[in-house]
């Protein structure tokens, strides 16, 4: 019944239409590492905070790279 349809959604965000590893709603770099994180619910909030900061830093790094690329393209 309907429960099956709900299950067919992404395990990460609950939305259907894509598989869990295709989920765009969470920025994860290494899916293997992600599985480990999911399994261990014993991680402290400190390490979670660190992880968030690390992801944030990587996002900023990426957007810096993109904006510098864009600048180069605009200037050429």
N, C-alpha and C positions, 0 to 999 in steps of 0.2 A: 504493500500500500504506500501511503505517503511517506512513511518513515524511510523507505528505501530511497526515495527521491532526495530526501534531505541528506542521507548518507553519501549520495553521489556527489555532493558538493565538496569543495576543497576542505581538507582536514584542518588547514591553518586558519582560514578566515570564514569558512562555512558557506561561501558563495559557490554556486554551481558554475559550470561553464569552463572550468579549467582544472587540471590536475594539481595536486598539492605541490609538486615540484615546479609547477609553472606559476605558482602564486606570485602576483606582483604587489600584494598588499603588505608584504614584509620584505625589507631589504636584507637578504642573507647572501653572503658571498660564497660560502662553502656548504653545500647541502649535506655533505657527510657530517660535518661538525654540527649542523643543525639537528640531525637525528640524535646525536649524543646529548645535545642540550635538552631536547624534548624528553628523552628517557630519564635523565636525572632531574628529579624535581627537588633534590636536596640542596641545590645550589643556593647560596646565600644571596641576599638582596644586594650586597656589596658587589659581587661579581656581575650581577645583572646590570648594575649601574655602570660598571666599567665597560661592559659590552656595549651598552647604549652610547657611551661617550666615544668608544672606538668606532662604532658605526657612524656616528655623527661626524667624527673627524674624517673618515673615509669619504663620506658624502661631500663634505666641504672640499676635500682634495679633488674629488672627481669634478665637481662643478667649477673649480678653479681651472682645471685642465680644459674643460669644455669651453669656458668663457675665453681662455687664452687662444684656443683653436679658432673660436668664432671671430675673435679680434683679428687674427692673422688672415682669415678668409675675407673679412670686411675690408682689410687694408690692401689686399692684393688686387 
